[in-house]
């Protein structure tokens, strides 16, 4: 069984706006950064095409490099969604209802676990 690694919240623009001079591609999107040892998880939560749905985009970095092929599992109020990171360490999940979600990412160091995050 793989080791479970709890990721720590570094910043969340919901409670900590981006520093002056830092720009986001989508100004209305919420950005969140988690870290555990040498692994970082960058998340962006934005409005989806459907007005009552959101989309989650993320990137997994290990020692600063994109982590390709990592299994990403998002567990939420309605269902579990599984994706795999691409060659840039990125993944996307859309049409998500608002609610609390937990996230797990299978990395070479172990399973990176993110405490439930409110996607709103």
C-alpha positions as CSV (number, residue, x, y, z in Angstrom):
1,X,0.0,0.0,0.0
2,X,1.3,3.4,-1.0
3,X,2.2,6.0,1.7
4,X,-0.5,8.7,2.2
5,X,0.9,12.2,2.1
6,X,-1.3,15.1,3.4
7,X,-0.9,18.2,1.3
8,X,-0.8,21.6,3.1
9,X,-2.6,24.6,1.8
10,X,-0.1,27.3,0.7
11,X,-2.5,29.9,-0.6
12,X,-6.1,30.3,-1.8
13,X,-7.2,33.4,-3.6
14,X,-10.6,33.1,-2.0
15,X,-9.1,34.2,1.3
16,X,-5.8,35.7,0.0
17,X,-6.0,37.7,-3.2
18,X,-3.1,37.5,-5.6
19,X,-0.3,39.9,-4.8
20,X,-0.3,43.2,-6.7
21,X,1.4,42.7,-10.0
22,X,0.5,39.0,-10.3
23,X,-2.1,38.4,-13.1
24,X,-4.2,35.4,-13.8
25,X,-5.3,34.4,-17.2
26,X,-8.9,34.2,-16.1
27,X,-9.5,37.0,-13.6
28,X,-12.6,35.5,-12.1
29,X,-11.0,32.1,-11.4
30,X,-10.1,31.0,-8.0
31,X,-6.5,29.8,-7.6
32,X,-5.3,27.4,-4.9
33,X,-1.8,26.0,-4.2
34,X,-1.1,22.9,-2.1
35,X,2.4,21.4,-1.3
36,X,3.8,18.3,0.3
37,X,7.5,17.7,0.4
38,X,8.7,18.2,-3.2
39,X,5.3,17.9,-4.8
40,X,3.0,20.9,-5.6
41,X,-0.6,21.0,-6.8
42,X,-1.9,24.1,-8.5
43,X,-5.7,24.3,-8.9
44,X,-7.9,26.7,-10.7
45,X,-11.6,26.8,-10.1
46,X,-13.7,28.7,-12.7
47,X,-17.3,28.9,-14.0
48,X,-18.1,26.2,-16.6
49,X,-20.3,26.7,-19.6
50,X,-23.4,25.8,-17.6
51,X,-24.2,28.6,-15.1
52,X,-24.7,26.3,-12.1
53,X,-21.5,24.2,-12.8
54,X,-17.8,24.8,-12.3
55,X,-14.7,23.4,-13.8
56,X,-11.5,22.4,-12.1
57,X,-8.1,22.6,-13.8
58,X,-4.9,21.5,-12.2
59,X,-1.2,20.8,-12.6
60,X,0.9,18.5,-10.5
61,X,4.6,19.3,-10.2
62,X,7.3,17.0,-8.6
63,X,10.6,18.7,-7.8
64,X,9.4,21.6,-10.1
65,X,8.8,19.3,-13.1
66,X,5.4,18.3,-14.5
67,X,4.3,14.9,-13.3
68,X,2.9,12.9,-16.3
69,X,0.6,10.0,-15.9
70,X,-0.4,10.6,-12.3
71,X,-3.9,9.2,-11.4
72,X,-6.1,12.0,-10.1
73,X,-9.3,11.1,-8.2
74,X,-11.9,13.7,-7.3
75,X,-14.6,12.6,-4.8
76,X,-17.6,14.9,-4.4
77,X,-21.3,15.1,-3.6
78,X,-22.5,13.3,-6.6
79,X,-19.8,11.1,-7.9
80,X,-16.1,10.1,-8.2
81,X,-14.2,11.4,-11.2
82,X,-10.8,9.9,-12.3
83,X,-8.4,11.5,-14.7
84,X,-4.7,11.2,-15.5
85,X,-2.2,14.0,-15.9
86,X,-0.9,14.8,-19.4
87,X,2.7,15.4,-20.4
88,X,2.5,18.8,-18.8
89,X,1.2,17.4,-15.5
90,X,-2.2,18.9,-16.2
91,X,-5.7,17.7,-15.8
92,X,-9.2,19.1,-16.2
93,X,-12.6,18.2,-14.8
94,X,-15.8,20.0,-15.8
95,X,-19.5,20.2,-15.1
96,X,-19.0,20.0,-11.4
97,X,-21.8,20.9,-9.0
98,X,-20.9,23.2,-6.1
99,X,-19.9,21.4,-3.0
100,X,-17.1,19.9,-0.9
101,X,-14.6,17.7,-2.8
102,X,-11.6,15.7,-1.7
103,X,-8.8,15.0,-4.1
104,X,-6.1,12.3,-4.2
105,X,-3.2,12.1,-6.6
106,X,-1.1,8.9,-7.0
107,X,2.6,10.1,-7.2
108,X,5.9,8.2,-7.1
109,X,6.3,9.3,-3.5
110,X,2.8,8.1,-2.4
111,X,-0.8,9.2,-2.5
112,X,-1.1,13.0,-2.2
113,X,-4.3,13.7,-0.3
114,X,-6.0,17.1,-0.2
115,X,-8.4,17.9,2.6
116,X,-11.9,18.6,1.4
117,X,-12.1,21.8,-0.6
118,X,-15.3,23.8,-1.2
119,X,-15.7,24.2,-5.0
120,X,-18.0,27.3,-5.3
